[in-house]
């Protein structure tokens, strides 16, 4: 296994504050998107085929073509190429009715969030509805009254999103049962094309030019954090996800990288 060390320098001193060691993950040809949660890793390729990483092998999950897949406390969910929403139930994806989404995130505290195509309105599915859905009936999604191009939640410190102008926001104190929030706060400093929240509340983003940053200084009192810190990587990146101390990245050339600090 080839390891590529990348050193992360503190912004206020010249001493090393952290180091990321990256290696090539098990090969998935032409990967486009990846998501990790609770020890599980899923991804999709350029043919919109969804996979799950089992040991050192990627195993195809379904014949359904997905544009986005996500795994977390509320299970495994996906949006197909016609924007229908699915949940993985008893070994198969079950199609739901109630909302059309182009991106979905299952990393929250049992609840699900997603982004509609075209108008990019954001929606939330309560934890109770998400956990109990078994493939029967219509799902009742709640509007979040915010337009986003990408939206992600963790079990701690709220949900994060990127709007159509690539500005970053955090929604604080999300109620998992009714999807209410205490408002949106803009996170200044950088423009991102996507941002991902780990189940432990860690936040990573990818800029429009493919660079990875981590948001540091996040606490329950300061959920927007203090600053963006770069995670150096020799290749430009299209997508990231973080879980259990591992940062997963998909490069613009379709290579999956696995980084630990």
C-alpha positions in Angstrom: 0.0 0.0 0.0 1.5 3.3 -1.0 1.3 6.0 1.6 1.5 9.7 0.9 2.2 11.8 4.0 0.8 15.3 4.0 1.7 17.8 6.8 -0.9 20.2 8.2 0.7 23.3 9.7 -0.8 25.5 12.4 -1.8 28.9 11.1 -0.5 30.7 14.2 2.9 29.0 14.5 5.4 27.0 12.5 5.1 23.9 14.6 3.3 20.8 13.2 -0.2 20.6 14.7 -1.4 17.6 12.7 -0.4 15.3 9.9 -2.6 13.4 7.4 -1.3 10.2 5.9 -3.1 9.3 2.7 -3.1 6.0 0.8 -5.0 4.7 -2.2 -8.2 3.0 -1.1 -9.4 -0.2 -2.7 -9.8 0.6 -6.4 -13.1 1.8 -7.7 -12.9 2.8 -11.3 -14.0 6.3 -12.1 -15.4 7.1 -8.6 -17.5 10.3 -8.5 -19.0 10.5 -5.0 -18.4 8.9 -1.6 -20.0 8.8 1.8 -19.0 7.3 5.2 -21.0 6.8 8.4 -20.9 4.5 11.4 -18.1 2.5 9.9 -19.8 2.0 6.6 -18.5 3.4 3.2 -20.6 3.8 0.1 -19.7 5.3 -3.3 -20.9 5.7 -6.8 -19.0 5.6 -10.1 -19.4 7.6 -13.4 -22.0 5.0 -14.6 -24.2 5.9 -11.5 -23.7 2.5 -10.0 -23.7 2.4 -6.2 -21.2 0.3 -4.2 -20.5 -0.6 -0.6 -16.9 -1.2 0.7 -16.8 -4.7 2.2 -13.3 -5.3 3.6 -11.0 -4.5 0.7 -13.7 -5.0 -2.1 -16.3 -2.7 -3.5 -19.6 -4.6 -3.9 -22.4 -3.4 -6.1 -25.6 -2.6 -4.2 -28.3 -2.5 -6.8 -29.1 -2.3 -10.5 -30.7 1.1 -9.8 -28.7 4.0 -11.2 -28.0 6.5 -8.4 -26.7 10.1 -8.6 -26.0 10.2 -4.9 -25.9 7.8 -2.0 -25.5 8.3 1.8 -25.1 6.2 4.9 -25.5 7.1 8.5 -27.5 6.7 11.7 -30.8 6.7 9.7 -29.6 4.0 7.4 -28.6 3.9 3.7 -30.4 6.2 1.4 -30.0 7.3 -2.2 -31.3 9.5 -5.1 -31.6 7.9 -8.5 -30.9 9.6 -11.8 -34.6 10.7 -12.0 -34.4 12.2 -8.5 -36.5 9.5 -6.8 -35.6 8.8 -3.1 -34.8 5.3 -1.9 -34.0 3.6 1.4 -32.1 0.4 1.7 -34.4 -2.1 3.5 -33.8 -5.8 4.1 -31.2 -6.0 1.4 -33.0 -4.0 -1.3 -33.6 -0.4 -2.1 -37.2 0.6 -1.6 -38.5 3.6 -3.6 -40.4 6.3 -1.6 -42.9 9.0 -2.6 -43.2 12.4 -1.2 -40.2 14.3 -2.5 -37.9 14.5 -5.5 -34.3 15.1 -4.5 -30.9 15.3 -6.2 -28.8 14.9 -3.1 -29.6 13.3 0.3 -27.7 13.0 3.5 -28.2 10.4 6.2 -25.5 11.6 8.6 -27.8 13.4 11.0 -29.1 12.3 14.4 -31.6 9.8 12.7 -33.1 12.5 10.5 -32.5 12.9 6.7 -31.9 16.1 4.7 -31.9 16.6 1.0 -31.8 19.1 -1.9 -34.3 19.3 -4.7 -33.2 19.6 -8.3 -33.7 22.8 -10.3 -34.9 25.1 -7.5 -32.5 23.6 -4.9 -34.9 23.9 -2.0 -33.9 22.0 1.1 -36.0 19.4 2.9 -35.8 17.4 6.1 -37.3 14.0 7.1 -37.8 13.6 10.8 -35.9 10.9 12.7 -39.1 8.9 13.5 -40.2 8.8 9.8 -36.7 8.0 8.5 -36.1 5.2 10.9 -39.5 3.5 10.6 -39.9 3.7 6.8 -40.0 0.2 5.4 -40.8 1.0 1.8 -44.6 1.4 2.2 -46.5 4.7 2.0 -45.5 8.3 1.4 -42.9 10.2 3.3 -43.7 13.7 4.8 -40.8 16.0 4.2 -40.5 19.4 5.9 -39.3 22.4 4.0 -36.2 24.2 5.5 -36.9 27.4 3.6 -33.3 27.7 2.4 -31.9 27.1 -1.1 -28.7 25.0 -1.2 -26.6 23.2 -3.7 -25.4 20.7 -1.0 -26.5 19.9 2.5 -25.0 17.6 5.2 -25.7 16.9 8.8 -23.9 15.2 11.7 -25.1 14.0 15.1 -23.5 17.0 16.8 -23.3 20.7 16.2 -26.0 21.1 13.6 -26.1 20.8 9.8 -24.0 22.5 7.1 -24.8 23.6 3.6 -23.5 25.4 0.5 -25.8 27.7 -1.3 -26.0 28.5 -5.0 -23.3 31.1 -4.7 -21.0 28.6 -3.0 -21.3 30.4 0.4 -21.2 28.1 3.5 -23.9 28.1 6.2 -24.5 26.2 9.4 -28.0 25.5 10.7 -27.8 25.3 14.5 -29.9 23.3 17.0 -31.7 21.1 14.5 -34.7 19.3 16.1 -34.7 15.8 14.7 -38.4 15.2 15.4 -39.8 18.3 13.7 -36.8 19.5 11.7 -37.0 23.0 13.1 -33.7 25.0 13.5 -32.7 28.1 15.4 -31.6 29.8 12.2 -28.8 29.8 9.6 -25.4 31.4 10.2 -23.0 32.2 7.3 -19.5 30.8 7.7 -17.2 33.3 6.2 -13.7 32.8 4.8 -13.9 30.4 1.9 -16.3 29.4 -0.9 -17.1 25.7 -1.2 -18.7 23.5 -3.8 -19.6 20.9 -1.1 -19.2 20.4 2.6 -19.6 17.2 4.7 -20.2 16.7 8.4 -18.9 13.6 10.1 -21.1 11.8 12.7 -18.8 13.3 15.4 -19.4 16.8 14.2 -16.1 17.2 12.2 -16.6 19.4 9.1 -14.7 19.2 5.8 -15.2 21.1 2.6 -14.0 21.2 -0.9 -13.4 24.5 -2.7 -14.3 25.2 -6.3 -10.7 24.5 -7.3 -10.6 21.1 -5.6 -8.8 21.9 -2.4 -9.8 20.3 1.0 -10.2 22.2 4.2 -11.3 21.3 7.7 -13.3 23.6 9.9 -11.7 23.8 13.3 -12.8 25.3 16.6 -16.4 23.9 16.4 -18.1 23.6 19.8 -21.7 23.5 21.1 -21.4 27.2 21.9 -19.6 28.1 18.6 -21.1 25.7 16.1 -19.7 27.7 13.1 -16.2 27.1 14.4 -13.2 29.5 14.2 -11.3 28.9 10.9 -10.7 26.8 7.9 -7.4 24.8 7.9 -6.1 23.3 4.7 -5.6 19.5 4.3 -2.8 19.4 1.6 -3.2 16.8 -1.1 -1.3 16.5 -4.4 -4.4 15.9 -6.4 -7.5 18.0 -6.8 -10.6 16.6 -5.3 -14.3 16.5 -6.2 -15.8 15.0 -3.1 -15.0 14.1 0.6 -16.5 12.3 3.6 -15.3 11.7 7.1 -16.0 9.0 9.6 -14.3 7.4 12.6 -11.0 9.3 12.1 -10.8 8.6 8.4 -11.1 11.1 5.7 -12.2 9.7 2.3 -11.6 11.7 -0.8 -12.5 11.2 -4.5 -10.1 13.0 -6.8 -11.1 14.7 -10.0 -9.5 11.8 -11.9 -11.9 9.3 -10.1 -9.4 7.9 -7.6 -10.5 7.1 -4.0 -8.0 8.2 -1.3 -8.1 7.2 2.4 -6.5 9.5 4.9 -5.9 9.3 8.6 -4.4 11.8 11.0 
